Amino acid sequence: MSKGNGTTKVHLVTGAGSGIGAAAIRLLLADGASVCAADWKEVPLDGIAQKDLARLKTVKCDVSKEADCKRAVAETVAAFGGLHSLIHFAGIHSVKTWEELDAAEFARLYAVNVTGSFLMAQAAAQHMKENGGGAIVLTGSTSTISSGVGGEGRGGMAYTCTKGAIVALNRGLAKSLGQYAIRVNAVSPGATTTAMTSNYTKEAIADVGRRSPLGRIGRPEEIAAVAIFLASDAASYMTGEIVNSNGGSSFGT
């Protein structure tokens, strides 16, 4: 499969409708890659150059549904003739505290964040296994280090637990799929300017920023760039890793 400028040629990006996923598809298109952009809602095309549209396919996909995940992979392969990498950003957030949480909230987050990550990885790996390998990039969270308790400006325990599960899933998949030349890594963002933080007050955003030695929260393209690196040949000897991209917030100022 052809490759260019250190990034693989055909990518499937989930959570592509906004935030980090949207940043990723724009970076990849700018580098000449072909991209299938998957989201549960329509993926907006504003800001994408007309010349790049021929290398972009969009697909609606609920990652908690096995059939949707398999269809997203199949449509990527049908559109571009193959699939080298899955960059999986799809996920949902929760800031509920331990007193506010219930079983339904836990189940909702696990269905999307954990089961969805597995189903997308499984669907991609089934194609990659028969076609020379590839790369899978999952999404963790720095909250697994700092132990989010919920409330204003903090991920809650349900969210943090799902991201903790990604650590185990990432390593289990890496061990299982390495024999097929499939690498599996995860990017672990800190607070980033996305829909997940859009409801935070200015004070909460400022407080989160102060936890980083850089004095600010992240930008979507900064996280996307790390994920794209992990999917590229430049990371060809990396698998099973969780790469923090959090401005140093995991160890504070």
PyRosetta script that sets phi, psi and omega in degrees:
from pyrosetta import init, pose_from_sequence

init()
pose = pose_from_sequence("MSKGNGTTKVHLVTGAGSGIGAAAIRLLLADGASVCAADWKEVPLDGIAQKDLARLKTVKCDVSKEADCKRAVAETVAAFGGLHSLIHFAGIHSVKTWEELDAAEFARLYAVNVTGSFLMAQAAAQHMKENGGGAIVLTGSTSTISSGVGGEGRGGMAYTCTKGAIVALNRGLAKSLGQYAIRVNAVSPGATTTAMTSNYTKEAIADVGRRSPLGRIGRPEEIAAVAIFLASDAASYMTGEIVNSNGGSSFGT")
pose.set_psi(1, 135.1)
pose.set_omega(1, -177.5)
pose.set_phi(2, -69.7)
pose.set_psi(2, 150.7)
pose.set_omega(2, -178.3)
pose.set_phi(3, -138.1)
pose.set_psi(3, 158.1)
pose.set_omega(3, -179.2)
pose.set_phi(4, -146.5)
pose.set_psi(4, 138.0)
pose.set_omega(4, 172.3)
pose.set_phi(5, 53.2)
pose.set_psi(5, 33.5)
pose.set_omega(5, 175.7)
pose.set_phi(6, 86.8)
pose.set_psi(6, -11.7)
pose.set_omega(6, 176.8)
pose.set_phi(7, -107.4)
pose.set_psi(7, 150.7)
pose.set_omega(7, 179.7)
pose.set_phi(8, -72.9)
pose.set_psi(8, 158.6)
pose.set_omega(8, -168.2)
pose.set_phi(9, -81.0)
pose.set_psi(9, -37.7)
pose.set_omega(9, -175.3)
pose.set_phi(10, -118.8)
pose.set_psi(10, 119.4)
pose.set_omega(10, -177.2)
pose.set_phi(11, -124.8)
pose.set_psi(11, 143.3)
pose.set_omega(11, 168.2)
pose.set_phi(12, -110.2)
pose.set_psi(12, 118.1)
pose.set_omega(12, -177.9)
pose.set_phi(13, -113.8)
pose.set_psi(13, 121.5)
pose.set_omega(13, 176.4)
pose.set_phi(14, -97.0)
pose.set_psi(14, 162.7)
pose.set_omega(14, -175.1)
pose.set_phi(15, 65.3)
pose.set_psi(15, 30.7)
pose.set_omega(15, -170.6)
pose.set_phi(16, -83.4)
pose.set_psi(16, -2.7)
pose.set_omega(16, -176.1)
pose.set_phi(17, -76.4)
pose.set_psi(17, -16.6)
pose.set_omega(17, -177.9)
pose.set_phi(18, -164.5)
pose.set_psi(18, 175.4)
pose.set_omega(18, 171.0)
pose.set_phi(19, 57.1)
pose.set_psi(19, -134.2)
pose.set_omega(19, -174.3)
pose.set_phi(20, -66.5)
pose.set_psi(20, -39.0)
pose.set_omega(20, 178.6)
pose.set_phi(21, -62.0)
pose.set_psi(21, -43.4)
pose.set_omega(21, 178.2)
pose.set_phi(22, -63.2)
pose.set_psi(22, -39.9)
pose.set_omega(22, 177.4)
pose.set_phi(23, -63.3)
pose.set_psi(23, -39.0)
pose.set_omega(23, -178.5)
pose.set_phi(24, -63.5)
pose.set_psi(24, -43.8)
pose.set_omega(24, -177.2)
pose.set_phi(25, -66.3)
pose.set_psi(25, -33.6)
pose.set_omega(25, 178.9)
pose.set_phi(26, -70.8)
pose.set_psi(26, -39.1)
pose.set_omega(26, 176.6)
pose.set_phi(27, -65.3)
pose.set_psi(27, -42.0)
pose.set_omega(27, -179.0)
pose.set_phi(28, -66.9)
pose.set_psi(28, -43.9)
pose.set_omega(28, 178.3)
pose.set_phi(29, -62.5)
pose.set_psi(29, -39.9)
pose.set_omega(29, 179.1)
pose.set_phi(30, -62.7)
pose.set_psi(30, -26.2)
pose.set_omega(30, -179.8)
pose.set_phi(31, -90.6)
pose.set_psi(31, 1.4)
pose.set_omega(31, 176.5)
pose.set_phi(32, 93.7)
pose.set_psi(32, 5.3)
pose.set_omega(32, -179.4)
pose.set_phi(33, -77.3)
pose.set_psi(33, 161.2)
pose.set_omega(33, 170.1)
pose.set_phi(34, -98.6)
pose.set_psi(34, 137.7)
pose.set_omega(34, -170.3)
pose.set_phi(35, -136.3)
pose.set_psi(35, 132.1)
pose.set_omega(35, 166.2)
pose.set_phi(36, -101.5)
pose.set_psi(36, 118.1)
pose.set_omega(36, -176.4)
pose.set_phi(37, -101.0)
pose.set_psi(37, 114.6)
pose.set_omega(37, -175.4)
pose.set_phi(38, -112.0)
pose.set_psi(38, 137.9)
pose.set_omega(38, 176.2)
pose.set_phi(39, -157.9)
pose.set_psi(39, 161.9)
pose.set_omega(39, 179.8)
pose.set_phi(40, -73.8)
pose.set_psi(40, -16.9)
pose.set_omega(40, 176.5)
pose.set_phi(41, -121.9)
pose.set_psi(41, 176.4)
pose.set_omega(41, 179.0)
pose.set_phi(42, -60.1)
pose.set_psi(42, 138.0)
pose.set_omega(42, 177.8)
pose.set_phi(43, -88.5)
pose.set_psi(43, 118.5)
pose.set_omega(43, -179.9)
pose.set_phi(44, -67.9)
pose.set_psi(44, 142.9)
pose.set_omega(44, -177.0)
pose.set_phi(45, -106.6)
pose.set_psi(45, 5.1)
pose.set_omega(45, -179.7)
pose.set_phi(46, -64.2)
pose.set_psi(46, 139.6)
pose.set_omega(46, 180.0)
pose.set_phi(47, 87.5)
pose.set_psi(47, -4.5)
pose.set_omega(47, 178.5)
pose.set_phi(48, -96.2)
pose.set_psi(48, 126.7)
pose.set_omega(48, -176.9)
pose.set_phi(49, -63.4)
pose.set_psi(49, 144.2)
pose.set_omega(49, -179.7)
pose.set_phi(50, -55.9)
pose.set_psi(50, -37.8)
pose.set_omega(50, -177.9)
pose.set_phi(51, -66.9)
pose.set_psi(51, -18.9)
pose.set_omega(51, -178.5)
pose.set_phi(52, -91.5)
pose.set_psi(52, -13.1)
pose.set_omega(52, -173.8)
pose.set_phi(53, -63.8)
pose.set_psi(53, -28.3)
pose.set_omega(53, 179.4)
pose.set_phi(54, -67.5)
pose.set_psi(54, -20.5)
pose.set_omega(54, 179.1)
pose.set_phi(55, -102.8)
pose.set_psi(55, 15.8)
pose.set_omega(55, -179.4)
pose.set_phi(56, -126.1)
pose.set_psi(56, 130.0)
pose.set_omega(56, 172.1)
pose.set_phi(57, -123.3)
pose.set_psi(57, 140.8)
pose.set_omega(57, 176.0)
pose.set_phi(58, -113.7)
pose.set_psi(58, 148.0)
pose.set_omega(58, 179.9)
pose.set_phi(59, -147.2)
pose.set_psi(59, 138.5)
pose.set_omega(59, 173.9)
pose.set_phi(60, -81.2)
pose.set_psi(60, 133.8)
pose.set_omega(60, -175.0)
pose.set_phi(61, -152.2)
pose.set_psi(61, 121.2)
pose.set_omega(61, 169.9)
pose.set_phi(62, -94.2)
pose.set_psi(62, 106.0)
pose.set_omega(62, -171.5)
pose.set_phi(63, -66.9)
pose.set_psi(63, -13.8)
pose.set_omega(63, 177.3)
pose.set_phi(64, -79.7)
pose.set_psi(64, -3.0)
pose.set_omega(64, -179.6)
pose.set_phi(65, -111.9)
pose.set_psi(65, 122.1)
pose.set_omega(65, -176.1)
pose.set_phi(66, -57.3)
pose.set_psi(66, -43.4)
pose.set_omega(66, -177.3)
pose.set_phi(67, -63.1)
pose.set_psi(67, -38.5)
pose.set_omega(67, 178.5)
pose.set_phi(68, -64.4)
pose.set_psi(68, -40.3)
pose.set_omega(68, -179.4)
pose.set_phi(69, -65.0)
pose.set_psi(69, -44.5)
pose.set_omega(69, 178.7)
pose.set_phi(70, -64.5)
pose.set_psi(70, -37.7)
pose.set_omega(70, -180.0)
pose.set_phi(71, -67.2)
pose.set_psi(71, -39.1)
pose.set_omega(71, 178.8)
pose.set_phi(72, -60.6)
pose.set_psi(72, -42.8)
pose.set_omega(72, 177.8)
pose.set_phi(73, -65.6)
pose.set_psi(73, -45.9)
pose.set_omega(73, -178.4)
pose.set_phi(74, -61.5)
pose.set_psi(74, -40.1)
pose.set_omega(74, -179.4)
pose.set_phi(75, -70.9)
pose.set_psi(75, -32.1)
pose.set_omega(75, 175.0)
pose.set_phi(76, -63.6)
pose.set_psi(76, -48.4)
pose.set_omega(76, -179.0)
pose.set_phi(77, -64.0)
pose.set_psi(77, -41.4)
pose.set_omega(77, 179.9)
pose.set_phi(78, -64.4)
pose.set_psi(78, -37.0)
pose.set_omega(78, -176.9)
pose.set_phi(79, -75.6)
pose.set_psi(79, -38.5)
pose.set_omega(79, -169.8)
pose.set_phi(80, -123.1)
pose.set_psi(80, 1.0)
pose.set_omega(80, 174.5)
pose.set_phi(81, 84.0)
pose.set_psi(81, 5.9)
pose.set_omega(81, 179.0)
pose.set_phi(82, 174.3)
pose.set_psi(82, -176.2)
pose.set_omega(82, 176.6)
pose.set_phi(83, -152.6)
pose.set_psi(83, 118.5)
pose.set_omega(83, 177.4)
pose.set_phi(84, -98.9)
pose.set_psi(84, -36.8)
pose.set_omega(84, -177.6)
pose.set_phi(85, -141.9)
pose.set_psi(85, 147.5)
pose.set_omega(85, 168.3)
pose.set_phi(86, -108.1)
pose.set_psi(86, 124.4)
pose.set_omega(86, 174.2)
pose.set_phi(87, -116.7)
pose.set_psi(87, 106.8)
pose.set_omega(87, -165.8)
pose.set_phi(88, -105.3)
pose.set_psi(88, 102.2)
pose.set_omega(88, 178.7)
pose.set_phi(89, -106.5)
pose.set_psi(89, -9.2)
pose.set_omega(89, -175.4)
pose.set_phi(90, -58.5)
pose.set_psi(90, 133.1)
pose.set_omega(90, 179.4)
pose.set_phi(91, -177.4)
pose.set_psi(91, 163.8)
pose.set_omega(91, 177.5)
pose.set_phi(92, -126.4)
pose.set_psi(92, 160.7)
pose.set_omega(92, -170.8)
pose.set_phi(93, -116.1)
pose.set_psi(93, 161.5)
pose.set_omega(93, 172.5)
pose.set_phi(94, -154.0)
pose.set_psi(94, 134.2)
pose.set_omega(94, 177.2)
pose.set_phi(95, -112.2)
pose.set_psi(95, 14.6)
pose.set_omega(95, -177.5)
pose.set_phi(96, -68.1)
pose.set_psi(96, 139.8)
pose.set_omega(96, 178.2)
pose.set_phi(97, -81.3)
pose.set_psi(97, 175.0)
pose.set_omega(97, -178.4)
pose.set_phi(98, -61.1)
pose.set_psi(98, -30.7)
pose.set_omega(98, 179.8)
pose.set_phi(99, -76.0)
pose.set_psi(99, -28.2)
pose.set_omega(99, -177.9)
pose.set_phi(100, -87.5)
pose.set_psi(100, -21.6)
pose.set_omega(100, -175.3)
pose.set_phi(101, -70.3)
pose.set_psi(101, 150.3)
pose.set_omega(101, 171.6)
pose.set_phi(102, -143.0)
pose.set_psi(102, 176.8)
pose.set_omega(102, -176.1)
pose.set_phi(103, -61.8)
pose.set_psi(103, -35.6)
pose.set_omega(103, -178.4)
pose.set_phi(104, -64.7)
pose.set_psi(104, -38.7)
pose.set_omega(104, 179.7)
pose.set_phi(105, -67.9)
pose.set_psi(105, -42.1)
pose.set_omega(105, 176.8)
pose.set_phi(106, -61.2)
pose.set_psi(106, -46.3)
pose.set_omega(106, -177.9)
pose.set_phi(107, -62.5)
pose.set_psi(107, -39.6)
pose.set_omega(107, -179.9)
pose.set_phi(108, -61.8)
pose.set_psi(108, -46.7)
pose.set_omega(108, -179.0)
pose.set_phi(109, -69.4)
pose.set_psi(109, -39.9)
pose.set_omega(109, 179.4)
pose.set_phi(110, -65.4)
pose.set_psi(110, -36.9)
pose.set_omega(110, -178.7)
pose.set_phi(111, -60.6)
pose.set_psi(111, -41.4)
pose.set_omega(111, -178.0)
pose.set_phi(112, -86.6)
pose.set_psi(112, -51.3)
pose.set_omega(112, -170.0)
pose.set_phi(113, -76.3)
pose.set_psi(113, -36.7)
pose.set_omega(113, -176.7)
pose.set_phi(114, -100.8)
pose.set_psi(114, -59.5)
pose.set_omega(114, 179.4)
pose.set_phi(115, -60.5)
pose.set_psi(115, -40.8)
pose.set_omega(115, 178.6)
pose.set_phi(116, -61.3)
pose.set_psi(116, -40.0)
pose.set_omega(116, 177.4)
pose.set_phi(117, -63.5)
pose.set_psi(117, -43.1)
pose.set_omega(117, 179.2)
pose.set_phi(118, -64.8)
pose.set_psi(118, -46.6)
pose.set_omega(118, -176.4)
pose.set_phi(119, -63.7)
pose.set_psi(119, -40.4)
pose.set_omega(119, 178.1)
pose.set_phi(120, -66.7)
pose.set_psi(120, -43.4)
pose.set_omega(120, 179.4)
pose.set_phi(121, -64.0)
pose.set_psi(121, -41.5)
pose.set_omega(121, 179.6)
pose.set_phi(122, -61.6)
pose.set_psi(122, -46.2)
pose.set_omega(122, -179.1)
pose.set_phi(123, -63.1)
pose.set_psi(123, -42.8)
pose.set_omega(123, 179.1)
pose.set_phi(124, -66.2)
pose.set_psi(124, -42.8)
pose.set_omega(124, -177.2)
pose.set_phi(125, -65.4)
pose.set_psi(125, -33.7)
pose.set_omega(125, 179.0)
pose.set_phi(126, -62.9)
pose.set_psi(126, -34.7)
pose.set_omega(126, 174.4)
pose.set_phi(127, -75.4)
pose.set_psi(127, -46.8)
pose.set_omega(127, -176.5)
pose.set_phi(128, -61.1)
pose.set_psi(128, -36.4)
pose.set_omega(128, -179.1)
pose.set_phi(129, -56.6)
pose.set_psi(129, -37.1)
pose.set_omega(129, -177.2)
pose.set_phi(130, -93.6)
pose.set_psi(130, 0.9)
pose.set_omega(130, -173.1)
pose.set_phi(131, -135.6)
pose.set_psi(131, 36.2)
pose.set_omega(131, 170.0)
pose.set_phi(132, 87.6)
pose.set_psi(132, 9.3)
pose.set_omega(132, 175.6)
pose.set_phi(133, 97.4)
pose.set_psi(133, -168.1)
pose.set_omega(133, -177.7)
pose.set_phi(134, 165.0)
pose.set_psi(134, -163.4)
pose.set_omega(134, -177.7)
pose.set_phi(135, -135.9)
pose.set_psi(135, 140.6)
pose.set_omega(135, 176.7)
pose.set_phi(136, -124.4)
pose.set_psi(136, 130.8)
pose.set_omega(136, 178.0)
pose.set_phi(137, -123.1)
pose.set_psi(137, 118.8)
pose.set_omega(137, 178.0)
pose.set_phi(138, -98.9)
pose.set_psi(138, 176.4)
pose.set_omega(138, -178.8)
pose.set_phi(139, -125.5)
pose.set_psi(139, 118.8)
pose.set_omega(139, 175.0)
pose.set_phi(140, -97.1)
pose.set_psi(140, -146.8)
pose.set_omega(140, 178.2)
pose.set_phi(141, -165.5)
pose.set_psi(141, 141.8)
pose.set_omega(141, 174.6)
pose.set_phi(142, -63.8)
pose.set_psi(142, -17.9)
pose.set_omega(142, 179.3)
pose.set_phi(143, -60.7)
pose.set_psi(143, -20.7)
pose.set_omega(143, 177.2)
pose.set_phi(144, -70.1)
pose.set_psi(144, -19.9)
pose.set_omega(144, 177.0)
pose.set_phi(145, -89.0)
pose.set_psi(145, -43.1)
pose.set_omega(145, -174.9)
pose.set_phi(146, -90.6)
pose.set_psi(146, -5.3)
pose.set_omega(146, 175.8)
pose.set_phi(147, 58.4)
pose.set_psi(147, 78.0)
pose.set_omega(147, 179.4)
pose.set_phi(148, -61.3)
pose.set_psi(148, 138.7)
pose.set_omega(148, -179.6)
pose.set_phi(149, -114.0)
pose.set_psi(149, -2.4)
pose.set_omega(149, 178.7)
pose.set_phi(150, 90.1)
pose.set_psi(150, -176.7)
pose.set_omega(150, -176.4)
pose.set_phi(151, 91.3)
pose.set_psi(151, -175.7)
pose.set_omega(151, -175.8)
pose.set_phi(152, -60.7)
pose.set_psi(152, 122.3)
pose.set_omega(152, 175.7)
pose.set_phi(153, 78.4)
pose.set_psi(153, 14.0)
pose.set_omega(153, -179.9)
pose.set_phi(154, -142.1)
pose.set_psi(154, 136.8)
pose.set_omega(154, 172.2)
pose.set_phi(155, -65.6)
pose.set_psi(155, 144.6)
pose.set_omega(155, -180.0)
pose.set_phi(156, -85.7)
pose.set_psi(156, 176.9)
pose.set_omega(156, -174.7)
pose.set_phi(157, -65.8)
pose.set_psi(157, -33.9)
pose.set_omega(157, 178.1)
pose.set_phi(158, -62.5)
pose.set_psi(158, -45.5)
pose.set_omega(158, 178.0)
pose.set_phi(159, -62.3)
pose.set_psi(159, -47.7)
pose.set_omega(159, -178.6)
pose.set_phi(160, -61.5)
pose.set_psi(160, -40.1)
pose.set_omega(160, 178.8)
pose.set_phi(161, -62.4)
pose.set_psi(161, -40.8)
pose.set_omega(161, 179.4)
pose.set_phi(162, -64.9)
pose.set_psi(162, -37.3)
pose.set_omega(162, -179.7)
pose.set_phi(163, -72.9)
pose.set_psi(163, -29.8)
pose.set_omega(163, 172.1)
pose.set_phi(164, -63.5)
pose.set_psi(164, -37.1)
pose.set_omega(164, 178.4)
pose.set_phi(165, -64.2)
pose.set_psi(165, -30.3)
pose.set_omega(165, 178.7)
pose.set_phi(166, -63.5)
pose.set_psi(166, -32.5)
pose.set_omega(166, 177.6)
pose.set_phi(167, -59.7)
pose.set_psi(167, -48.3)
pose.set_omega(167, 179.4)
pose.set_phi(168, -66.8)
pose.set_psi(168, -42.1)
pose.set_omega(168, 179.1)
pose.set_phi(169, -62.0)
pose.set_psi(169, -44.4)
pose.set_omega(169, -179.5)
pose.set_phi(170, -57.5)
pose.set_psi(170, -47.2)
pose.set_omega(170, -176.7)
pose.set_phi(171, -73.0)
pose.set_psi(171, -36.8)
pose.set_omega(171, 177.3)
pose.set_phi(172, -64.1)
pose.set_psi(172, -43.3)
pose.set_omega(172, 177.6)
pose.set_phi(173, -66.1)
pose.set_psi(173, -40.3)
pose.set_omega(173, 179.1)
pose.set_phi(174, -59.1)
pose.set_psi(174, -43.8)
pose.set_omega(174, 179.3)
pose.set_phi(175, -68.0)
pose.set_psi(175, -36.7)
pose.set_omega(175, -177.3)
pose.set_phi(176, -74.2)
pose.set_psi(176, -35.5)
pose.set_omega(176, -168.9)
pose.set_phi(177, -102.2)
pose.set_psi(177, -9.5)
pose.set_omega(177, -179.4)
pose.set_phi(178, -57.3)
pose.set_psi(178, -34.4)
pose.set_omega(178, -178.7)
pose.set_phi(179, -64.5)
pose.set_psi(179, -17.0)
pose.set_omega(179, 178.5)
pose.set_phi(180, -103.6)
pose.set_psi(180, 16.2)
pose.set_omega(180, -178.7)
pose.set_phi(181, 62.4)
pose.set_psi(181, 33.6)
pose.set_omega(181, 176.0)
pose.set_phi(182, -108.9)
pose.set_psi(182, 120.3)
pose.set_omega(182, 177.1)
pose.set_phi(183, -94.7)
pose.set_psi(183, 143.1)
pose.set_omega(183, 179.4)
pose.set_phi(184, -132.0)
pose.set_psi(184, 119.9)
pose.set_omega(184, 177.3)
pose.set_phi(185, -135.6)
pose.set_psi(185, 172.7)
pose.set_omega(185, 178.0)
pose.set_phi(186, -138.7)
pose.set_psi(186, 141.8)
pose.set_omega(186, 169.4)
pose.set_phi(187, -96.0)
pose.set_psi(187, 137.6)
pose.set_omega(187, -176.7)
pose.set_phi(188, -118.6)
pose.set_psi(188, 94.3)
pose.set_omega(188, -176.1)
pose.set_phi(189, -77.5)
pose.set_psi(189, 154.9)
pose.set_omega(189, 162.9)
pose.set_phi(190, -89.2)
pose.set_psi(190, -166.9)
pose.set_omega(190, 178.6)
pose.set_phi(191, -58.5)
pose.set_psi(191, 133.1)
pose.set_omega(191, -174.9)
pose.set_phi(192, -136.3)
pose.set_psi(192, 152.0)
pose.set_omega(192, 179.7)
pose.set_phi(193, -73.8)
pose.set_psi(193, 88.7)
pose.set_omega(193, -179.4)
pose.set_phi(194, -139.5)
pose.set_psi(194, -177.1)
pose.set_omega(194, 177.1)
pose.set_phi(195, -60.3)
pose.set_psi(195, -27.7)
pose.set_omega(195, -178.7)
pose.set_phi(196, -67.0)
pose.set_psi(196, -26.1)
pose.set_omega(196, -179.9)
pose.set_phi(197, -108.5)
pose.set_psi(197, 5.3)
pose.set_omega(197, -174.4)
pose.set_phi(198, -66.6)
pose.set_psi(198, -23.3)
pose.set_omega(198, -179.7)
pose.set_phi(199, -92.2)
pose.set_psi(199, -2.3)
pose.set_omega(199, 177.9)
pose.set_phi(200, -70.1)
pose.set_psi(200, 143.0)
pose.set_omega(200, 175.6)
pose.set_phi(201, -71.8)
pose.set_psi(201, 164.2)
pose.set_omega(201, 177.0)
pose.set_phi(202, -59.4)
pose.set_psi(202, -35.8)
pose.set_omega(202, 179.7)
pose.set_phi(203, -66.6)
pose.set_psi(203, -40.5)
pose.set_omega(203, 179.6)
pose.set_phi(204, -66.5)
pose.set_psi(204, -41.4)
pose.set_omega(204, 177.7)
pose.set_phi(205, -61.7)
pose.set_psi(205, -43.2)
pose.set_omega(205, 179.4)
pose.set_phi(206, -63.4)
pose.set_psi(206, -40.2)
pose.set_omega(206, 179.8)
pose.set_phi(207, -64.4)
pose.set_psi(207, -43.3)
pose.set_omega(207, 177.6)
pose.set_phi(208, -61.9)
pose.set_psi(208, -42.6)
pose.set_omega(208, 179.7)
pose.set_phi(209, -60.6)
pose.set_psi(209, -34.6)
pose.set_omega(209, -179.0)
pose.set_phi(210, -68.4)
pose.set_psi(210, -18.0)
pose.set_omega(210, 178.3)
pose.set_phi(211, -73.7)
pose.set_psi(211, -15.2)
pose.set_omega(211, -179.4)
pose.set_phi(212, -97.6)
pose.set_psi(212, 138.6)
pose.set_omega(212, 173.3)
pose.set_phi(213, -58.4)
pose.set_psi(213, -21.4)
pose.set_omega(213, 178.6)
pose.set_phi(214, -83.2)
pose.set_psi(214, -10.9)
pose.set_omega(214, 173.5)
pose.set_phi(215, 75.0)
pose.set_psi(215, 21.9)
pose.set_omega(215, -179.6)
pose.set_phi(216, -158.6)
pose.set_psi(216, 167.7)
pose.set_omega(216, 172.6)
pose.set_phi(217, -89.9)
pose.set_psi(217, 170.6)
pose.set_omega(217, -173.8)
pose.set_phi(218, -80.9)
pose.set_psi(218, 162.5)
pose.set_omega(218, 173.3)
pose.set_phi(219, -102.9)
pose.set_psi(219, 146.1)
pose.set_omega(219, -176.9)
pose.set_phi(220, -52.5)
pose.set_psi(220, -42.1)
pose.set_omega(220, -176.8)
pose.set_phi(221, -66.7)
pose.set_psi(221, -25.0)
pose.set_omega(221, 178.3)
pose.set_phi(222, -70.1)
pose.set_psi(222, -37.9)
pose.set_omega(222, 177.4)
pose.set_phi(223, -73.9)
pose.set_psi(223, -43.3)
pose.set_omega(223, -179.5)
pose.set_phi(224, -57.9)
pose.set_psi(224, -39.4)
pose.set_omega(224, -178.6)
pose.set_phi(225, -62.5)
pose.set_psi(225, -35.8)
pose.set_omega(225, 178.1)
pose.set_phi(226, -67.9)
pose.set_psi(226, -43.0)
pose.set_omega(226, 179.0)
pose.set_phi(227, -62.7)
pose.set_psi(227, -41.1)
pose.set_omega(227, 179.3)
pose.set_phi(228, -64.7)
pose.set_psi(228, -38.8)
pose.set_omega(228, 174.2)
pose.set_phi(229, -58.5)
pose.set_psi(229, -46.1)
pose.set_omega(229, -178.9)
pose.set_phi(230, -63.2)
pose.set_psi(230, -27.9)
pose.set_omega(230, 178.6)
pose.set_phi(231, -84.1)
pose.set_psi(231, -9.1)
pose.set_omega(231, -173.0)
pose.set_phi(232, -93.0)
pose.set_psi(232, 168.3)
pose.set_omega(232, 177.1)
pose.set_phi(233, -66.0)
pose.set_psi(233, -19.3)
pose.set_omega(233, 177.8)
pose.set_phi(234, -64.0)
pose.set_psi(234, -20.1)
pose.set_omega(234, 178.4)
pose.set_phi(235, -108.7)
pose.set_psi(235, 30.0)
pose.set_omega(235, -171.3)
pose.set_phi(236, -64.9)
pose.set_psi(236, -16.9)
pose.set_omega(236, 178.1)
pose.set_phi(237, -111.8)
pose.set_psi(237, 25.3)
pose.set_omega(237, 176.3)
pose.set_phi(238, -114.7)
pose.set_psi(238, 128.6)
pose.set_omega(238, 171.6)
pose.set_phi(239, -156.1)
pose.set_psi(239, 147.1)
pose.set_omega(239, -179.2)
pose.set_phi(240, 77.4)
pose.set_psi(240, 9.7)
pose.set_omega(240, -175.8)
pose.set_phi(241, -93.0)
pose.set_psi(241, 149.5)
pose.set_omega(241, 171.4)
pose.set_phi(242, -112.9)
pose.set_psi(242, 111.4)
pose.set_omega(242, -174.1)
pose.set_phi(243, -103.1)
pose.set_psi(243, 114.0)
pose.set_omega(243, 179.0)
pose.set_phi(244, -73.3)
pose.set_psi(244, 134.5)
pose.set_omega(244, 172.9)
pose.set_phi(245, -135.3)
pose.set_psi(245, 83.2)
pose.set_omega(245, -168.8)
pose.set_phi(246, -140.3)
pose.set_psi(246, 17.5)
pose.set_omega(246, 179.1)
pose.set_phi(247, 62.8)
pose.set_psi(247, 23.1)
pose.set_omega(247, -179.8)
pose.set_phi(248, 80.4)
pose.set_psi(248, 10.7)
pose.set_omega(248, -175.7)
pose.set_phi(249, -68.9)
pose.set_psi(249, -15.9)
pose.set_omega(249, -179.5)
pose.set_phi(250, -70.9)
pose.set_psi(250, -19.6)
pose.set_omega(250, 177.0)
pose.set_phi(251, -118.7)
pose.set_psi(251, 1.2)
pose.set_omega(251, 172.6)
pose.set_phi(252, 76.5)
pose.set_psi(252, -178.3)
pose.set_omega(252, -178.2)
pose.set_phi(253, -90.5)
pose.dump_pdb("model.pdb")
